[in-house]
Amino acid sequence: MGVDVAGAMIALARGLHPGLDFRQADAHELQFGASSFDAVVGNLLIMHLGRPERAVEGFVRVLAPGGRLALTAWDLPDRARVLGVFLDAAAEAGATPPEDLPAGPDFFRFSTDEDFDALLSEGGLEDRAVETIAFSHPFASADELWHGLLGGTVRISALIMGQPQETRGRIREAFDRLVAEYERGDVLELPLSVKLAAGRKPD
């Protein structure tokens, strides 16, 4: 069973995995009965949610006693460099959030072990653990990373594309210089790091 708030994502998932059940749903308000699942997994989901505590409460509700919850979130930008190079370049260029950009969740709120563990603890989970998983991701070029992130993110894209043209140019110049540090032959190898938090619902 998979859920997503976006209908387009559900359509894509159904097309890629026609044998699985995908439903459009809000993670804050899961429409499943109590104790419906042995496990709940949210991959890079929790930092996008405006009410993460409420979402975790719902995740725990639908878990059967003894069931496990696992969530991942990005590590801090200095270790999750695929995101960090954009944020560092924007800061270096003096970019500020556009006035029409609504306030959103703190994207790195759960990048520390203590805060991530506290979220699960407040949800009533036991046998909790937070693990750091570090790896690297190859990109064919700076252009591939630039266009991929701008096309695949919301707030970072809005931050950069909402700047005056001159500021966008300075951001790109800083970005190109920052990613050059990660050149490995013909590709870029950018470090990535995520936090994996897991816990068990009491029996």
C-alpha positions in Angstrom: 0.0 0.0 0.0 1.4 3.4 -1.0 -0.1 6.9 -0.5 0.7 10.3 -1.8 -1.1 13.6 -1.7 -0.5 14.3 -5.4 -2.6 12.6 -8.0 0.1 12.8 -10.6 2.5 10.8 -8.3 -0.2 8.2 -7.7 -0.7 7.8 -11.5 3.1 7.5 -12.0 3.4 4.9 -9.2 0.5 2.8 -10.6 2.0 2.9 -14.0 5.4 1.7 -12.8 4.0 -0.9 -10.3 0.6 -2.0 -11.5 0.4 -4.9 -9.1 0.5 -2.6 -6.0 -2.2 -0.6 -4.4 -1.6 3.2 -4.4 -4.1 5.7 -3.1 -4.3 9.5 -3.0 -4.2 10.6 0.6 -3.0 13.3 3.0 -0.3 11.9 5.3 -1.7 14.1 8.1 -5.1 12.3 7.8 -4.7 8.7 6.8 -8.0 7.1 6.2 -7.2 3.6 7.5 -8.4 1.8 10.5 -6.4 1.4 13.7 -3.8 -1.4 13.7 -4.1 -1.8 9.9 -0.4 -2.3 9.1 2.7 -4.1 10.5 5.0 -1.3 9.2 4.8 2.3 8.1 7.6 3.8 6.0 8.0 7.5 5.0 11.0 8.1 2.7 12.1 11.8 2.8 8.5 12.8 3.7 8.5 14.2 7.2 10.3 17.4 6.6 7.7 18.4 4.0 4.8 18.2 6.4 3.4 21.2 8.2 2.3 19.1 11.1 4.8 16.3 11.5 3.7 15.5 15.1 0.1 15.0 13.9 1.3 12.8 11.0 3.4 10.6 13.3 0.3 10.3 15.6 -1.6 8.9 12.6 1.2 6.6 11.6 1.3 5.1 15.1 -2.5 4.8 15.1 -2.6 2.6 12.0 0.3 0.5 13.2 -0.5 -2.9 14.8 0.9 -3.4 18.3 4.6 -4.3 17.9 4.6 -2.7 14.4 7.5 -0.5 13.3 7.7 3.0 11.9 10.7 4.1 9.8 11.2 7.7 8.5 14.1 9.4 6.7 15.0 13.0 6.4 17.9 14.9 4.9 21.0 15.5 7.0 22.3 19.0 7.4 23.3 20.9 4.2 27.0 20.6 4.8 26.7 16.8 4.6 23.8 16.6 2.1 25.6 18.5 -0.5 23.2 18.0 -3.4 21.0 20.5 -1.5 23.8 22.3 0.3 25.5 23.6 -2.8 22.3 25.4 -3.9 21.7 26.9 -0.5 25.4 28.0 -0.1 25.4 29.5 -3.6 22.2 31.4 -2.9 23.6 32.7 0.4 26.9 33.7 -1.2 25.0 35.7 -3.9 22.9 37.5 -1.2 19.6 36.0 -2.3 16.7 36.4 0.1 13.3 34.6 -0.1 10.9 36.3 -2.5 8.1 38.2 -0.8 5.4 36.0 -2.4 7.1 32.7 -1.1 4.8 31.4 1.7 6.4 30.2 4.9 7.1 26.5 5.0 8.3 23.8 7.3 11.9 23.9 8.5 13.5 21.6 5.9 16.3 20.6 8.2 14.3 20.3 11.5 14.9 16.6 11.7 18.5 16.6 10.6 19.8 16.2 14.2 19.5 12.8 16.0 18.0 14.5 19.1 15.1 16.2 17.2 14.3 13.2 15.1 14.3 10.9 18.1 12.1 13.3 20.1 9.5 13.2 17.3 9.2 9.4 17.6 9.4 9.5 21.4 6.5 12.0 21.5 4.6 9.6 19.3 4.9 6.9 21.9 7.3 4.6 20.1 9.8 2.4 21.9 13.1 0.7 20.9 14.0 3.9 18.9 17.2 4.5 16.9 18.4 7.2 14.6 21.1 6.2 12.1 23.1 8.4 9.7 23.4 6.9 6.2 26.1 8.6 4.0 26.8 7.9 0.4 27.6 9.8 -2.9 25.5 10.4 -6.0 27.0 10.8 -9.5 26.0 13.6 -11.9 27.1 13.8 -15.5 27.6 17.6 -15.2 26.8 20.7 -13.2 24.0 21.4 -15.7 22.3 18.0 -14.9 22.3 18.8 -11.2 21.2 22.4 -11.6 18.3 21.6 -13.9 17.4 18.5 -12.0 17.1 20.2 -8.6 15.3 23.3 -10.0 12.8 21.0 -11.8 12.4 18.6 -8.8 12.1 20.9 -5.8 9.6 23.5 -4.8 11.1 25.9 -2.2 14.7 25.8 -3.4 13.5 26.4 -7.0 11.2 29.2 -5.9 14.1 30.8 -3.9 16.4 30.8 -6.9 14.0 31.5 -9.7 12.3 34.3 -7.8 15.5 36.3 -7.8 16.3 39.1 -10.2 18.3 37.9 -13.3 21.5 39.4 -12.0 21.2 37.6 -8.7 20.4 34.3 -10.5 23.6 34.8 -12.5 25.6 35.2 -9.3 24.0 32.1 -7.8 24.9 30.0 -10.9 28.5 31.3 -10.8 28.8 30.4 -7.1 27.1 27.0 -7.7 29.5 26.1 -10.6 32.5 26.9 -8.4 31.2 24.9 -5.5 30.4 21.8 -7.4 33.8 21.9 -9.2 35.2 20.6 -5.8 33.4 17.3 -6.5 34.7 16.6 -10.0 35.9 13.1 -10.3 37.1 12.5 -13.8 34.2 13.1 -16.2 31.5 13.1 -13.5 30.5 14.9 -10.3 30.4 12.8 -7.1 28.4 14.8 -4.5 28.2 13.6 -0.9 24.7 12.8 0.4 23.6 12.0 3.9 20.3 11.1 5.4 18.9 10.4 8.8 16.9 7.1 9.3 14.7 7.1 12.4 12.9 4.0 13.5 10.8 2.8 16.4 8.3 0.2 17.6 4.8 0.6 18.7 4.3 -0.9 22.2 2.6 -4.3 22.4 
